[in-house]
Amino acid sequence: MYWPQDDAWYTGTVGDTGSDGLTHIAYEDGDKEDLDMSKERYEVLPAAVQEVTGWDAALQERWRGELGDSSLTELAVQMQGAALGGKTVGNYRPKARAFMAFCEAEGRQWLPATGATVRLYIAHMLDKGTVQASNMQPYLSAINNYHEDMGFPGPARGRAISRAVKGMARLQVQAAEAAGEEQTVRTWLPARHVSAVHAHGLGLEPVGRAATELLRACTYVVFAFVTFGRLETGVSMRREHISITGDDISVVLHKEKGRGHVRLRRRLTIPAAGLAGLVQLLQHWQQVRDTCWGHRPVTGSEVQGSYWRLPWEQGKLQSAQANGWVQLALGRLGCVPPEGGHFSGHSTRKGACTCARAVGAALEKCCFLGGWSQLSSAIHSYIDPAAVPDEHMEKYFGWTTPRWRQQQQRQPGTEQCA
């Protein structure tokens, strides 16, 4: 199944079609949904590929053979299998199977595959036109991981592969230009737009579903902005992960990319005094949310505990839904991106980095707030160094600067520690 919001394909099993015409799809990563297949983009995998043993199952058999007969074998297999998070495996498996399907159709060996076969696969992806070159790395990583886990060198790396992906990108740009298509880029979200959304959310008195969903969208935009939030981190928030005590707003980052193996979750503490109106907006949303849930029987603690879910919504919230919330809030207020750009859920993260740096936040503090390693170079792609600081940036990120702390200490009645 192709998900346009993620620009990616996911493997699942087709179930029954109901009287409403919707077909049940059970994805390999555990998600489920009912779809009108006539409106969806999908491909049926060849039978030979459908019968391929699942990635994790194949690895478990290999590990058992290596470990031999021991009372600790099953525990060791479980331990090695837990190294990759469930979401990572869920993302890699369909991509690895898509490569297998290509090899089956072309009559080429997929395990072990050669670099030449991978280059042909990249050409195949270019010909299909469903994946941009900028999104090819997860497909190549899936191929490499599968090979290396099975004891073979990863064939999807090296100079020839890099040149193939670069050539794919160039040809896609040329094709788009020839077709007269405008190239769009993900744009960082200016603090002035967040400020407008913030004020609108505070003034909302939700009556009905549409108004309630708009309040949620406004609250999410502000919350994701001030917490440098990744989409999956914000969407997965539960009611107990956000607390307001005294002068602080405490946020437990329950789910962060690359930290599934760490038992202790990070906690962000944001001074309420440094973010005027944030406490009021969060409390406004929480009251409306709790009232909505109070009007119907609770069907499960997990559903009720979701910070963003509303009672009339079904299934697990997906990160792609956050894109819709951002576009809903900004669209309602007429906040438009610069020509050639577009706002998405990722714009809040880019906007936070850019605005915080513009007002003088240290790069190390931005790395901590955004969950990047202190040595990571990735953060630089999130920062527009040409951004000019303004009062709205200062409103949301002034508290991250040394001068804000100094100003707080100079206020009457503030005691300084010796």
C-alpha positions as a Python dict, from the first residue, in 0.01 Angstrom:
ca = {
    (1, 'M'): (0, 0, 0),
    (2, 'Y'): (133, 344, -92),
    (3, 'W'): (104, 617, 171),
    (4, 'P'): (144, 953, -4),
    (5, 'Q'): (196, 1144, 322),
    (6, 'D'): (503, 929, 399),
    (7, 'D'): (597, 887, 32),
    (8, 'A'): (656, 520, 110),
    (9, 'W'): (516, 169, 55),
    (10, 'Y'): (402, -58, 340),
    (11, 'T'): (337, -431, 324),
    (12, 'G'): (20, -581, 462),
    (13, 'T'): (-240, -853, 418),
    (14, 'V'): (-576, -795, 249),
    (15, 'G'): (-876, -905, 452),
    (16, 'D'): (-1251, -910, 394),
    (17, 'T'): (-1451, -632, 234),
    (18, 'G'): (-1746, -511, 440),
    (19, 'S'): (-2094, -407, 336),
    (20, 'D'): (-1971, -46, 334),
    (21, 'G'): (-1728, -133, 54),
    (22, 'L'): (-1421, -88, 273),
    (23, 'T'): (-1149, -355, 270),
    (24, 'H'): (-964, -448, 587),
    (25, 'I'): (-584, -416, 566),
    (26, 'A'): (-356, -557, 836),
    (27, 'Y'): (-4, -415, 808),
    (28, 'E'): (306, -604, 912),
    (29, 'D'): (395, -338, 1169),
    (30, 'G'): (68, -406, 1354),
    (31, 'D'): (-141, -117, 1222),
    (32, 'K'): (-484, -184, 1074),
    (33, 'E'): (-726, 21, 865),
    (34, 'D'): (-1028, -12, 637),
    (35, 'L'): (-989, 137, 289),
    (36, 'D'): (-1177, 193, -32),
    (37, 'M'): (-931, 11, -258),
    (38, 'S'): (-1063, 186, -568),
    (39, 'K'): (-915, 508, -430),
    (40, 'E'): (-584, 360, -315),
    (41, 'R'): (-253, 291, -482),
    (42, 'Y'): (-134, -63, -422),
    (43, 'E'): (60, -355, -572),
    (44, 'V'): (17, -729, -520),
    (45, 'L'): (346, -902, -440),
    (46, 'P'): (438, -1209, -649),
    (47, 'A'): (355, -1539, -482),
    (48, 'A'): (724, -1631, -456),
    (49, 'V'): (791, -1321, -251),
    (50, 'Q'): (479, -1364, -38),
    (51, 'E'): (616, -1701, 69),
    (52, 'V'): (956, -1563, 171),
    (53, 'T'): (1011, -1620, 542),
    (54, 'G'): (975, -1300, 741),
    (55, 'W'): (1296, -1113, 808),
    (56, 'D'): (1292, -1166, 1182),
    (57, 'A'): (1199, -1534, 1150),
    (58, 'A'): (1482, -1600, 903),
    (59, 'L'): (1729, -1429, 1133),
    (60, 'Q'): (1609, -1627, 1433),
    (61, 'E'): (1672, -1955, 1253),
    (62, 'R'): (2021, -1841, 1155),
    (63, 'W'): (2101, -1731, 1510),
    (64, 'R'): (1976, -2058, 1653),
    (65, 'G'): (2210, -2245, 1421),
    (66, 'E'): (2504, -2031, 1528),
    (67, 'L'): (2428, -2049, 1899),
    (68, 'G'): (2369, -2422, 1911),
    (69, 'D'): (2186, -2623, 2175),
    (70, 'S'): (2194, -2430, 2502),
    (71, 'S'): (1950, -2335, 2772),
    (72, 'L'): (2033, -1974, 2689),
    (73, 'T'): (1980, -1999, 2312),
    (74, 'E'): (1624, -1867, 2304),
    (75, 'L'): (1709, -1580, 2538),
    (76, 'A'): (2010, -1489, 2322),
    (77, 'V'): (1791, -1497, 2011),
    (78, 'Q'): (1534, -1275, 2181),
    (79, 'M'): (1810, -1038, 2291),
    (80, 'Q'): (1955, -1000, 1943),
    (81, 'G'): (1610, -958, 1792),
    (82, 'A'): (1532, -675, 2032),
    (83, 'A'): (1828, -467, 1907),
    (84, 'L'): (1621, -326, 1621),
    (85, 'G'): (1303, -152, 1729),
    (86, 'G'): (969, -286, 1610),
    (87, 'K'): (907, 21, 1397),
    (88, 'T'): (1248, -10, 1230),
    (89, 'V'): (1187, -374, 1145),
    (90, 'G'): (835, -285, 1030),
    (91, 'N'): (981, -23, 796),
    (92, 'Y'): (1270, -233, 669),
    (93, 'R'): (1078, -554, 603),
    (94, 'P'): (845, -423, 329),
    (95, 'K'): (1135, -242, 164),
    (96, 'A'): (1344, -558, 164),
    (97, 'R'): (1051, -752, 19),
    (98, 'A'): (1001, -490, -252),
    (99, 'F'): (1363, -552, -354),
    (100, 'M'): (1300, -928, -350),
    (101, 'A'): (994, -879, -570),
    (102, 'F'): (1202, -683, -821),
    (103, 'C'): (1470, -953, -829),
    (104, 'E'): (1208, -1226, -878),
    (105, 'A'): (1053, -1035, -1168),
    (106, 'E'): (1394, -974, -1328),
    (107, 'G'): (1522, -1326, -1269),
    (108, 'R'): (1813, -1202, -1058),
    (109, 'Q'): (1948, -1338, -731),
    (110, 'W'): (1846, -1132, -430),
    (111, 'L'): (2050, -1305, -156),
    (112, 'P'): (2328, -1233, -192),
    (113, 'A'): (2264, -956, -441),
    (114, 'T'): (2531, -768, -633),
    (115, 'G'): (2586, -395, -654),
    (116, 'A'): (2483, -413, -1019),
    (117, 'T'): (2146, -558, -919),
    (118, 'V'): (2098, -275, -670),
    (119, 'R'): (2174, -18, -939),
    (120, 'L'): (1913, -179, -1162),
    (121, 'Y'): (1671, -161, -871),
    (122, 'I'): (1739, 212, -834),
    (123, 'A'): (1665, 251, -1205),
    (124, 'H'): (1344, 54, -1148),
    (125, 'M'): (1242, 293, -869),
    (126, 'L'): (1315, 588, -1097),
    (127, 'D'): (1099, 434, -1367),
    (128, 'K'): (810, 372, -1123),
    (129, 'G'): (821, 732, -1006),
    (130, 'T'): (679, 656, -661),
    (131, 'V'): (988, 740, -454),
    (132, 'Q'): (1206, 1048, -464),
    (133, 'A'): (1583, 1003, -466),
    (134, 'S'): (1599, 1192, -136),
    (135, 'N'): (1393, 910, 20),
    (136, 'M'): (1595, 619, -121),
    (137, 'Q'): (1827, 570, 177),
    (138, 'P'): (1579, 364, 388),
    (139, 'Y'): (1536, 127, 91),
    (140, 'L'): (1912, 85, 57),
    (141, 'S'): (1953, 46, 434),
    (142, 'A'): (1691, -230, 434),
    (143, 'I'): (1884, -420, 166),
    (144, 'N'): (2213, -378, 350),
    (145, 'N'): (2072, -475, 688),
    (146, 'Y'): (1908, -786, 553),
    (147, 'H'): (2228, -898, 382),
    (148, 'E'): (2454, -825, 679),
    (149, 'D'): (2219, -994, 924),
    (150, 'M'): (2225, -1301, 701),
    (151, 'G'): (2606, -1302, 689),
    (152, 'F'): (2666, -1128, 355),
    (153, 'P'): (2823, -788, 278),
    (154, 'G'): (2574, -510, 211),
    (155, 'P'): (2559, -450, -166),
    (156, 'A'): (2377, -114, -151),
    (157, 'R'): (2669, 112, -64),
    (158, 'G'): (2979, 255, -224),
    (159, 'R'): (3063, 507, -492),
    (160, 'A'): (2864, 341, -772),
    (161, 'I'): (2546, 331, -559),
    (162, 'S'): (2590, 693, -449),
    (163, 'R'): (2633, 803, -809),
    (164, 'A'): (2322, 609, -911),
    (165, 'V'): (2110, 784, -645),
    (166, 'K'): (2257, 1123, -738),
    (167, 'G'): (2178, 1055, -1103),
    (168, 'M'): (1826, 950, -1007),
    (169, 'A'): (1779, 1283, -829),
    (170, 'R'): (1908, 1483, -1123),
    (171, 'L'): (1683, 1302, -1370),
    (172, 'Q'): (1380, 1353, -1145),
    (173, 'V'): (1450, 1727, -1129),
    (174, 'Q'): (1492, 1746, -1505),
    (175, 'A'): (1167, 1557, -1562),
    (176, 'A'): (980, 1786, -1323),
    (177, 'E'): (1119, 2096, -1492),
    (178, 'A'): (1030, 1962, -1837),
    (179, 'A'): (674, 1898, -1718),
    (180, 'G'): (650, 2251, -1580),
    (181, 'E'): (613, 2128, -1222),
    (182, 'E'): (712, 2364, -944),
    (183, 'Q'): (961, 2222, -699),
    (184, 'T'): (851, 2261, -337),
    (185, 'V'): (1072, 2254, -32),
    (186, 'R'): (990, 2193, 331),
    (187, 'T'): (991, 2535, 494),
    (188, 'W'): (1066, 2626, 854),
    (189, 'L'): (770, 2762, 1043),
    (190, 'P'): (812, 3129, 1146),
    (191, 'A'): (740, 3213, 1508),
    (192, 'R'): (496, 3486, 1403),
    (193, 'H'): (268, 3219, 1252),
    (194, 'V'): (290, 3013, 1571),
    (195, 'S'): (201, 3322, 1771),
    (196, 'A'): (-109, 3376, 1556),
    (197, 'V'): (-213, 3012, 1596),
    (198, 'H'): (-151, 3037, 1971),
    (199, 'A'): (-377, 3340, 2009),
    (200, 'H'): (-649, 3179, 1796),
    (201, 'G'): (-641, 2863, 2006),
    (202, 'L'): (-677, 3057, 2330),
    (203, 'G'): (-985, 3230, 2193),
    (204, 'L'): (-1160, 2916, 2072),
    (205, 'E'): (-1470, 2791, 2254),
    (206, 'P'): (-1518, 2450, 2090),
    (207, 'V'): (-1875, 2358, 2008),
    (208, 'G'): (-1892, 2048, 1794),
    (209, 'R'): (-1629, 1824, 1640),
    (210, 'A'): (-1488, 2070, 1386),
    (211, 'A'): (-1411, 2337, 1647),
    (212, 'T'): (-1263, 2078, 1886),
    (213, 'E'): (-1036, 1942, 1614),
    (214, 'L'): (-926, 2295, 1530),
    (215, 'L'): (-834, 2359, 1894),
    (216, 'R'): (-632, 2036, 1894),
    (217, 'A'): (-454, 2146, 1576),
    (218, 'C'): (-367, 2486, 1726),
    (219, 'T'): (-242, 2331, 2049),
    (220, 'Y'): (-35, 2073, 1863),
    (221, 'V'): (136, 2337, 1646),
    (222, 'V'): (241, 2542, 1950),
    (223, 'F'): (339, 2237, 2157),
    (224, 'A'): (544, 2077, 1876),
    (225, 'F'): (713, 2409, 1806),
    (226, 'V'): (832, 2480, 2160),
    (227, 'T'): (946, 2119, 2220),
    (228, 'F'): (1137, 2078, 1892),
    (229, 'G'): (906, 1780, 1843),
    (230, 'R'): (945, 1500, 1595),
    (231, 'L'): (614, 1392, 1448),
    (232, 'E'): (611, 1048, 1611),
    (233, 'T'): (716, 1194, 1948),
    (234, 'G'): (429, 1442, 1958),
    (235, 'V'): (160, 1212, 1820),
    (236, 'S'): (242, 938, 2071),
    (237, 'M'): (209, 1167, 2375),
    (238, 'R'): (-13, 1041, 2654),
    (239, 'R'): (-204, 1245, 2909),
    (240, 'E'): (40, 1163, 3189),
    (241, 'H'): (345, 1272, 2986),
    (242, 'I'): (261, 1642, 3022),
    (243, 'S'): (230, 1802, 3363),
    (244, 'I'): (213, 2158, 3487),
    (245, 'T'): (354, 2211, 3836),
    (246, 'G'): (438, 2542, 3994),
    (247, 'D'): (642, 2747, 3751),
    (248, 'D'): (736, 2464, 3515),
    (249, 'I'): (588, 2265, 3228),
    (250, 'S'): (726, 1912, 3237),
    (251, 'V'): (724, 1694, 2923),
    (252, 'V'): (831, 1329, 2922),
    (253, 'L'): (951, 1228, 2575),
    (254, 'H'): (802, 881, 2583),
    (255, 'K'): (894, 790, 2227),
    (256, 'E'): (1205, 915, 2049),
    (257, 'K'): (1378, 791, 1737),
    (258, 'G'): (1687, 587, 1815),
    (259, 'R'): (1616, 569, 2190),
    (260, 'G'): (1389, 266, 2209),
    (261, 'H'): (1667, 71, 2384),
    (262, 'V'): (1704, 330, 2663),
    (263, 'R'): (1490, 257, 2968),
    (264, 'L'): (1495, 607, 3113),
    (265, 'R'): (1306, 861, 2901),
    (266, 'R'): (1418, 1219, 2863),
    (267, 'R'): (1228, 1494, 3037),
    (268, 'L'): (1211, 1852, 2917),
    (269, 'T'): (1140, 2121, 3173),
    (270, 'I'): (1015, 2447, 3026),
    (271, 'P'): (977, 2754, 3249),
    (272, 'A'): (620, 2878, 3228),
    (273, 'A'): (741, 3233, 3282),
    (274, 'G'): (944, 3207, 2965),
    (275, 'L'): (647, 3113, 2747),
    (276, 'A'): (356, 3346, 2805),
    (277, 'G'): (21, 3178, 2743),
    (278, 'L'): (151, 2823, 2693),
    (279, 'V'): (13, 2697, 3024),
    (280, 'Q'): (-325, 2851, 2946),
    (281, 'L'): (-340, 2690, 2602),
    (282, 'L'): (-246, 2344, 2731),
    (283, 'Q'): (-497, 2368, 3014),
    (284, 'H'): (-766, 2484, 2771),
    (285, 'W'): (-705, 2184, 2545),
    (286, 'Q'): (-685, 1939, 2835),
    (287, 'Q'): (-1017, 2058, 2973),
    (288, 'V'): (-1189, 2025, 2635),
    (289, 'R'): (-1029, 1687, 2572),
    (290, 'D'): (-1126, 1551, 2914),
    (291, 'T'): (-1482, 1681, 2869),
    (292, 'C'): (-1509, 1500, 2535),
    (293, 'W'): (-1396, 1174, 2690),
    (294, 'G'): (-1630, 1224, 2982),
    (295, 'H'): (-1931, 1218, 2748),
    (296, 'R'): (-1884, 853, 2651),
    (297, 'P'): (-1781, 527, 2818),
    (298, 'V'): (-1409, 460, 2836),
    (299, 'T'): (-1319, 168, 2609),
    (300, 'G'): (-955, 132, 2702),
    (301, 'S'): (-690, 307, 2911),
    (302, 'E'): (-455, 332, 2613),
    (303, 'V'): (-708, 515, 2400),
    (304, 'Q'): (-824, 737, 2682),
    (305, 'G'): (-463, 814, 2777),
    (306, 'S'): (-367, 953, 2437),
    (307, 'Y'): (-306, 1325, 2475),
    (308, 'W'): (-433, 1404, 2125),
    (309, 'R'): (-695, 1141, 2043),
    (310, 'L'): (-1063, 1229, 2044),
    (311, 'P'): (-1338, 976, 2127),
    (312, 'W'): (-1482, 957, 1775),
    (313, 'E'): (-1149, 859, 1618),
    (314, 'Q'): (-1055, 498, 1543),
    (315, 'G'): (-717, 328, 1524),
    (316, 'K'): (-373, 441, 1633),
    (317, 'L'): (-273, 798, 1556),
    (318, 'Q'): (-12, 814, 1281),
    (319, 'S'): (260, 1074, 1238),
    (320, 'A'): (109, 1167, 902),
    (321, 'Q'): (-199, 1297, 1084),
    (322, 'A'): (13, 1566, 1245),
    (323, 'N'): (76, 1707, 897),
    (324, 'G'): (-298, 1752, 866),
    (325, 'W'): (-319, 1930, 1201),
    (326, 'V'): (-44, 2173, 1104),
    (327, 'Q'): (-208, 2248, 770),
    (328, 'L'): (-550, 2285, 933),
    (329, 'A'): (-432, 2540, 1189),
    (330, 'L'): (-216, 2741, 949),
    (331, 'G'): (-470, 2725, 669),
    (332, 'R'): (-750, 2854, 890),
    (333, 'L'): (-544, 3164, 972),
    (334, 'G'): (-417, 3218, 619),
    (335, 'C'): (-53, 3149, 710),
    (336, 'V'): (117, 3064, 382),
    (337, 'P'): (476, 2955, 315),
    (338, 'P'): (712, 3144, 84),
    (339, 'E'): (669, 3077, -287),
    (340, 'G'): (796, 2731, -377),
    (341, 'G'): (774, 2601, -20),
    (342, 'H'): (518, 2418, 189),
    (343, 'F'): (445, 2369, 556),
    (344, 'S'): (425, 2021, 706),
    (345, 'G'): (452, 1866, 1048),
    (346, 'H'): (830, 1876, 1007),
    (347, 'S'): (821, 2255, 970),
    (348, 'T'): (768, 2296, 1345),
    (349, 'R'): (1099, 2119, 1414),
    (350, 'K'): (1289, 2321, 1156),
    (351, 'G'): (1125, 2638, 1280),
    (352, 'A'): (1220, 2569, 1640),
    (353, 'C'): (1587, 2516, 1554),
    (354, 'T'): (1603, 2822, 1332),
    (355, 'C'): (1423, 3054, 1575),
    (356, 'A'): (1614, 2937, 1883),
    (357, 'R'): (1948, 2989, 1712),
    (358, 'A'): (1837, 3327, 1577),
    (359, 'V'): (1775, 3462, 1928),
    (360, 'G'): (2105, 3326, 2059),
    (361, 'A'): (2044, 2976, 2196),
    (362, 'A'): (2362, 2768, 2212),
    (363, 'L'): (2391, 2491, 1955),
    (364, 'E'): (2443, 2241, 2238),
    (365, 'K'): (2112, 2341, 2393),
    (366, 'C'): (1934, 2305, 2058),
    (367, 'C'): (2083, 1957, 2022),
    (368, 'F'): (1954, 1858, 2365),
    (369, 'L'): (1605, 2000, 2309),
    (370, 'G'): (1580, 1835, 1968),
    (371, 'G'): (1730, 1502, 2071),
    (372, 'W'): (2038, 1521, 1849),
    (373, 'S'): (2379, 1398, 1951),
    (374, 'Q'): (2614, 1679, 2052),
    (375, 'L'): (2843, 1568, 1768),
    (376, 'S'): (2568, 1536, 1509),
    (377, 'S'): (2593, 1742, 1193),
    (378, 'A'): (2228, 1672, 1108),
    (379, 'I'): (2103, 1970, 1308),
    (380, 'H'): (2263, 2214, 1063),
    (381, 'S'): (2015, 2114, 794),
    (382, 'Y'): (1735, 2233, 1027),
    (383, 'I'): (1876, 2583, 1076),
    (384, 'D'): (1842, 2881, 845),
    (385, 'P'): (2139, 3099, 951),
    (386, 'A'): (1995, 3395, 758),
    (387, 'A'): (1685, 3417, 981),
    (388, 'V'): (1645, 3757, 1145),
    (389, 'P'): (1536, 3749, 1513),
    (390, 'D'): (1208, 3915, 1603),
    (391, 'E'): (979, 3954, 1903),
    (392, 'H'): (790, 3632, 1827),
    (393, 'M'): (1110, 3426, 1824),
    (394, 'E'): (1207, 3588, 2153),
    (395, 'K'): (864, 3504, 2295),
    (396, 'Y'): (904, 3130, 2237),
    (397, 'F'): (1279, 3076, 2270),
    (398, 'G'): (1418, 3367, 2468),
    (399, 'W'): (1419, 3137, 2772),
    (400, 'T'): (1687, 2921, 2606),
    (401, 'T'): (1941, 3205, 2616),
    (402, 'P'): (2177, 3302, 2901),
    (403, 'R'): (2041, 3659, 2908),
    (404, 'W'): (1693, 3534, 3003),
    (405, 'R'): (1832, 3359, 3310),
    (406, 'Q'): (2023, 3673, 3400),
    (407, 'Q'): (1708, 3885, 3367),
    (408, 'Q'): (1517, 3645, 3591),
    (409, 'Q'): (1787, 3664, 3856),
    (410, 'R'): (1777, 4045, 3852),
    (411, 'Q'): (1403, 4059, 3915),
    (412, 'P'): (1300, 4179, 4263),
    (413, 'G'): (1245, 3896, 4510),
    (414, 'T'): (1459, 3649, 4314),
    (415, 'E'): (1724, 3484, 4526),
    (416, 'Q'): (2052, 3377, 4374),
    (417, 'C'): (2230, 3064, 4484),
    (418, 'A'): (2575, 3118, 4627),
}
